[in-house]
Structures are given as structure tokens and as C-alpha cells.
Amino acid sequence: MKATLALLFSLAAVVMAAPNASPQGIQLPPRCGGANECRNWCSGRIPYCEPYLDYSSGNRCVCSN
């Protein structure tokens, strides 16, 4: 019983010490204060400046399809 608990605690310590993987290559749209700031980002499409999907990172550029 003591050996099992010791094993579980040591495994938990290893898992907690492992670095968390962070997503690579994700590029968020730039922050904006108005649609004019998004023209370069949208490259020819109609630019908008709207609250981002997570609602915590402020307004970001959105482009029409």
C-alpha cells in the first residue's frame, strides 16, 4: 500500500513538472482601433475591426471572404 502511494505521488510529481506545450505557428490578427488599420492585413478584402472571438484580447482585424 505504501509503495503504491509512493509510486502515485512520484508519477504526479513528474507530470506536474513536465513543461506545458504551447501552440506554435498561431498568428492572431493585429489589434485595431478602426477598419482603416486593417487594410494591409486584409490585402484586398473588406476590413472590419471587431471584438475578437475570445472577447478578452480587444478588437482585432477581421476580413470578409
N, CA, C and O atoms as a GROMACS GRO file, in nm:
protein
  260
    1MET      N    1   0.082  -0.119   0.000
    1MET     CA    2   0.000   0.000   0.000
    1MET      C    3   0.087   0.126   0.000
    1MET      O    4   0.062   0.219  -0.076
    2LYS      N    5   0.190   0.127   0.088
    2LYS     CA    6   0.278   0.243   0.094
    2LYS      C    7   0.356   0.260  -0.036
    2LYS      O    8   0.379   0.371  -0.082
    3ALA      N    9   0.395   0.147  -0.096
    3ALA     CA   10   0.469   0.154  -0.222
    3ALA      C   11   0.380   0.209  -0.334
    3ALA      O   12   0.426   0.286  -0.418
    4THR      N   13   0.254   0.169  -0.334
    4THR     CA   14   0.161   0.219  -0.435
    4THR      C   15   0.140   0.369  -0.421
    4THR      O   16   0.141   0.441  -0.520
    5LEU      N   17   0.122   0.416  -0.298
    5LEU     CA   18   0.106   0.559  -0.276
    5LEU      C   19   0.231   0.636  -0.316
    5LEU      O   20   0.222   0.743  -0.377
    6ALA      N   21   0.347   0.582  -0.282
    6ALA     CA   22   0.472   0.647  -0.318
    6ALA      C   23   0.487   0.655  -0.470
    6ALA      O   24   0.532   0.756  -0.523
    7LEU      N   25   0.449   0.548  -0.539
    7LEU     CA   26   0.455   0.547  -0.685
    7LEU      C   27   0.360   0.650  -0.744
    7LEU      O   28   0.396   0.722  -0.837
    8LEU      N   29   0.239   0.657  -0.692
    8LEU     CA   30   0.141   0.754  -0.742
    8LEU      C   31   0.188   0.898  -0.720
    8LEU      O   32   0.175   0.982  -0.809
    9PHE      N   33   0.243   0.925  -0.603
    9PHE     CA   34   0.292   1.060  -0.576
    9PHE      C   35   0.412   1.095  -0.664
    9PHE      O   36   0.424   1.209  -0.708
   10SER      N   37   0.498   1.000  -0.689
   10SER     CA   38   0.614   1.028  -0.774
   10SER      C   39   0.570   1.050  -0.919
   10SER      O   40   0.625   1.136  -0.988
   11LEU      N   41   0.472   0.974  -0.966
   11LEU     CA   42   0.419   0.996  -1.100
   11LEU      C   43   0.351   1.132  -1.112
   11LEU      O   44   0.365   1.201  -1.213
   12ALA      N   45   0.278   1.170  -1.009
   12ALA     CA   46   0.212   1.300  -1.009
   12ALA      C   47   0.316   1.412  -1.012
   12ALA      O   48   0.296   1.513  -1.080
   13ALA      N   49   0.425   1.396  -0.941
   13ALA     CA   50   0.531   1.497  -0.941
   13ALA      C   51   0.594   1.510  -1.078
   13ALA      O   52   0.626   1.621  -1.122
   14VAL      N   53   0.614   1.398  -1.146
   14VAL     CA   54   0.672   1.402  -1.281
   14VAL      C   55   0.577   1.472  -1.378
   14VAL      O   56   0.621   1.554  -1.459
   15VAL      N   57   0.450   1.441  -1.370
   15VAL     CA   58   0.352   1.503  -1.458
   15VAL      C   59   0.342   1.653  -1.432
   15VAL      O   60   0.334   1.731  -1.527
   16MET      N   61   0.342   1.693  -1.307
   16MET     CA   62   0.332   1.836  -1.273
   16MET      C   63   0.457   1.913  -1.315
   16MET      O   64   0.448   2.032  -1.345
   17ALA      N   65   0.572   1.848  -1.318
   17ALA     CA   66   0.697   1.915  -1.353
   17ALA      C   67   0.718   1.923  -1.504
   17ALA      O   68   0.803   2.000  -1.550
   18ALA      N   69   0.643   1.848  -1.582
   18ALA     CA   70   0.661   1.849  -1.727
   18ALA      C   71   0.617   1.984  -1.784
   18ALA      O   72   0.515   2.038  -1.742
   19PRO      N   73   0.694   2.037  -1.878
   19PRO     CA   74   0.655   2.166  -1.937
   19PRO      C   75   0.528   2.152  -2.019
   19PRO      O   76   0.504   2.049  -2.083
   20ASN      N   77   0.447   2.256  -2.018
   20ASN     CA   78   0.325   2.257  -2.097
   20ASN      C   79   0.358   2.293  -2.241
   20ASN      O   80   0.434   2.386  -2.266
   21ALA      N   81   0.302   2.220  -2.333
   21ALA     CA   82   0.324   2.250  -2.473
   21ALA      C   83   0.244   2.373  -2.512
   21ALA      O   84   0.126   2.385  -2.478
   22SER      N   85   0.308   2.465  -2.581
   22SER     CA   86   0.237   2.583  -2.628
   22SER      C   87   0.217   2.571  -2.778
   22SER      O   88   0.302   2.518  -2.848
   23PRO      N   89   0.105   2.620  -2.828
   23PRO     CA   90   0.079   2.611  -2.971
   23PRO      C   91   0.181   2.693  -3.049
   23PRO      O   92   0.214   2.806  -3.010
   24GLN      N   93   0.229   2.638  -3.156
   24GLN     CA   94   0.328   2.706  -3.239
   24GLN      C   95   0.264   2.747  -3.370
   24GLN      O   96   0.176   2.677  -3.421
   25GLY      N   97   0.306   2.858  -3.424
   25GLY     CA   98   0.261   2.899  -3.556
   25GLY      C   99   0.125   2.965  -3.561
   25GLY      O  100   0.072   2.990  -3.669
   26ILE      N  101   0.066   2.993  -3.446
   26ILE     CA  102  -0.064   3.059  -3.446
   26ILE      C  103  -0.041   3.209  -3.450
   26ILE      O  104   0.022   3.265  -3.360
   27GLN      N  105  -0.091   3.274  -3.552
   27GLN     CA  106  -0.074   3.417  -3.565
   27GLN      C  107  -0.211   3.484  -3.550
   27GLN      O  108  -0.299   3.467  -3.634
   28LEU      N  109  -0.227   3.558  -3.442
   28LEU     CA  110  -0.352   3.629  -3.420
   28LEU      C  111  -0.359   3.751  -3.511
   28LEU      O  112  -0.256   3.809  -3.544
   29PRO      N  113  -0.479   3.791  -3.550
   29PRO     CA  114  -0.492   3.915  -3.626
   29PRO      C  115  -0.444   4.032  -3.540
   29PRO      O  116  -0.450   4.026  -3.418
   30PRO      N  117  -0.395   4.139  -3.604
   30PRO     CA  118  -0.347   4.253  -3.527
   30PRO      C  119  -0.460   4.325  -3.455
   30PRO      O  120  -0.576   4.322  -3.498
   31ARG      N  121  -0.425   4.390  -3.345
   31ARG     CA  122  -0.522   4.473  -3.274
   31ARG      C  123  -0.553   4.595  -3.360
   31ARG      O  124  -0.471   4.638  -3.440
   32CYS      N  125  -0.672   4.650  -3.341
   32CYS     CA  126  -0.710   4.764  -3.424
   32CYS      C  127  -0.802   4.858  -3.347
   32CYS      O  128  -0.865   4.821  -3.248
   33GLY      N  129  -0.807   4.981  -3.396
   33GLY     CA  130  -0.898   5.080  -3.342
   33GLY      C  131  -1.003   5.119  -3.444
   33GLY      O  132  -1.100   5.187  -3.411
   34GLY      N  133  -0.984   5.076  -3.568
   34GLY     CA  134  -1.077   5.105  -3.676
   34GLY      C  135  -1.044   5.020  -3.797
   34GLY      O  136  -0.934   4.965  -3.807
   35ALA      N  137  -1.138   5.011  -3.890
   35ALA     CA  138  -1.121   4.925  -4.007
   35ALA      C  139  -1.005   4.970  -4.095
   35ALA      O  140  -0.941   4.887  -4.160
   36ASN      N  141  -0.976   5.101  -4.098
   36ASN     CA  142  -0.865   5.150  -4.181
   36ASN      C  143  -0.732   5.090  -4.141
   36ASN      O  144  -0.643   5.075  -4.224
   37GLU      N  145  -0.717   5.054  -4.014
   37GLU     CA  146  -0.592   4.995  -3.967
   37GLU      C  147  -0.575   4.852  -4.015
   37GLU      O  148  -0.467   4.794  -4.001
   38CYS      N  149  -0.680   4.793  -4.071
   38CYS     CA  150  -0.677   4.652  -4.110
   38CYS      C  151  -0.655   4.632  -4.260
   38CYS      O  152  -0.652   4.519  -4.307
   39ARG      N  153  -0.641   4.740  -4.335
   39ARG     CA  154  -0.631   4.727  -4.481
   39ARG      C  155  -0.515   4.639  -4.525
   39ARG      O  156  -0.532   4.553  -4.612
   40ASN      N  157  -0.397   4.658  -4.466
   40ASN     CA  158  -0.281   4.576  -4.505
   40ASN      C  159  -0.301   4.430  -4.467
   40ASN      O  160  -0.262   4.341  -4.541
   41TRP      N  161  -0.360   4.407  -4.352
   41TRP     CA  162  -0.382   4.270  -4.305
   41TRP      C  163  -0.480   4.197  -4.398
   41TRP      O  164  -0.461   4.079  -4.427
   42CYS      N  165  -0.582   4.266  -4.444
   42CYS     CA  166  -0.686   4.202  -4.525
   42CYS      C  167  -0.647   4.190  -4.672
   42CYS      O  168  -0.710   4.115  -4.746
   43SER      N  169  -0.546   4.261  -4.716
   43SER     CA  170  -0.492   4.255  -4.852
   43SER      C  171  -0.600   4.241  -4.960
   43SER      O  172  -0.610   4.138  -5.027
   44GLY      N  173  -0.678   4.345  -4.976
   44GLY     CA  174  -0.777   4.349  -5.083
   44GLY      C  175  -0.918   4.311  -5.042
   44GLY      O  176  -1.013   4.348  -5.110
   45ARG      N  177  -0.933   4.238  -4.934
   45ARG     CA  178  -1.067   4.203  -4.887
   45ARG      C  179  -1.121   4.318  -4.802
   45ARG      O  180  -1.044   4.406  -4.763
   46ILE      N  181  -1.248   4.318  -4.773
   46ILE     CA  182  -1.309   4.426  -4.695
   46ILE      C  183  -1.271   4.410  -4.548
   46ILE      O  184  -1.300   4.306  -4.488
   47PRO      N  185  -1.205   4.512  -4.489
   47PRO     CA  186  -1.160   4.501  -4.350
   47PRO      C  187  -1.267   4.545  -4.250
   47PRO      O  188  -1.346   4.635  -4.277
   48TYR      N  189  -1.268   4.480  -4.136
   48TYR     CA  190  -1.353   4.516  -4.023
   48TYR      C  191  -1.266   4.516  -3.898
   48TYR      O  192  -1.163   4.448  -3.893
   49CYS      N  193  -1.307   4.589  -3.798
   49CYS     CA  194  -1.240   4.588  -3.668
   49CYS      C  195  -1.346   4.550  -3.566
   49CYS      O  196  -1.436   4.629  -3.536
   50GLU      N  197  -1.336   4.428  -3.512
   50GLU     CA  198  -1.440   4.376  -3.424
   50GLU      C  199  -1.379   4.309  -3.301
   50GLU      O  200  -1.261   4.274  -3.302
   51PRO      N  201  -1.459   4.291  -3.195
   51PRO     CA  202  -1.410   4.216  -3.079
   51PRO      C  203  -1.367   4.076  -3.122
   51PRO      O  204  -1.437   4.011  -3.200
   52TYR      N  205  -1.254   4.031  -3.072
   52TYR     CA  206  -1.202   3.900  -3.110
   52TYR      C  207  -1.285   3.790  -3.045
   52TYR      O  208  -1.358   3.815  -2.948
   53LEU      N  209  -1.274   3.669  -3.098
   53LEU     CA  210  -1.358   3.556  -3.056
   53LEU      C  211  -1.354   3.528  -2.907
   53LEU      O  212  -1.455   3.490  -2.848
   54ASP      N  213  -1.237   3.546  -2.843
   54ASP     CA  214  -1.229   3.515  -2.701
   54ASP      C  215  -1.276   3.631  -2.613
   54ASP      O  216  -1.283   3.616  -2.491
   55TYR      N  217  -1.306   3.746  -2.672
   55TYR     CA  218  -1.358   3.865  -2.604
   55TYR      C  219  -1.266   3.919  -2.494
   55TYR      O  220  -1.307   4.006  -2.418
   56SER      N  221  -1.144   3.868  -2.486
   56SER     CA  222  -1.054   3.918  -2.382
   56SER      C  223  -0.932   3.986  -2.441
   56SER      O  224  -0.854   4.046  -2.367
   57SER      N  225  -0.914   3.979  -2.572
   57SER     CA  226  -0.795   4.038  -2.631
   57SER      C  227  -0.825   4.165  -2.709
   57SER      O  228  -0.744   4.208  -2.790
   58GLY      N  229  -0.940   4.225  -2.686
   58GLY     CA  230  -0.972   4.352  -2.750
   58GLY      C  231  -1.016   4.336  -2.895
   58GLY      O  232  -1.042   4.226  -2.942
   59ASN      N  233  -1.023   4.449  -2.964
   59ASN     CA  234  -1.064   4.448  -3.104
   59ASN      C  235  -0.948   4.403  -3.191
   59ASN      O  236  -0.833   4.442  -3.170
   60ARG      N  237  -0.981   4.321  -3.289
   60ARG     CA  238  -0.880   4.272  -3.383
   60ARG      C  239  -0.938   4.277  -3.524
   60ARG      O  240  -1.060   4.281  -3.544
   61CYS      N  241  -0.848   4.276  -3.622
   61CYS     CA  242  -0.889   4.283  -3.762
   61CYS      C  243  -0.962   4.156  -3.803
   61CYS      O  244  -0.924   4.044  -3.767
   62VAL      N  245  -1.068   4.175  -3.880
   62VAL     CA  246  -1.145   4.066  -3.939
   62VAL      C  247  -1.166   4.104  -4.085
   62VAL      O  248  -1.194   4.220  -4.115
   63CYS      N  249  -1.152   4.007  -4.176
   63CYS     CA  250  -1.165   4.035  -4.318
   63CYS      C  251  -1.282   3.957  -4.377
   63CYS      O  252  -1.309   3.844  -4.337
   64SER      N  253  -1.350   4.020  -4.474
   64SER     CA  254  -1.459   3.949  -4.542
   64SER      C  255  -1.400   3.848  -4.638
   64SER      O  256  -1.285   3.861  -4.681
   65ASN      N  257  -1.477   3.748  -4.672
   65ASN     CA  258  -1.428   3.645  -4.766
   65ASN      C  259  -1.443   3.688  -4.908
   65ASN      O  260  -1.407   3.613  -4.999
   0.00000   0.00000   0.00000
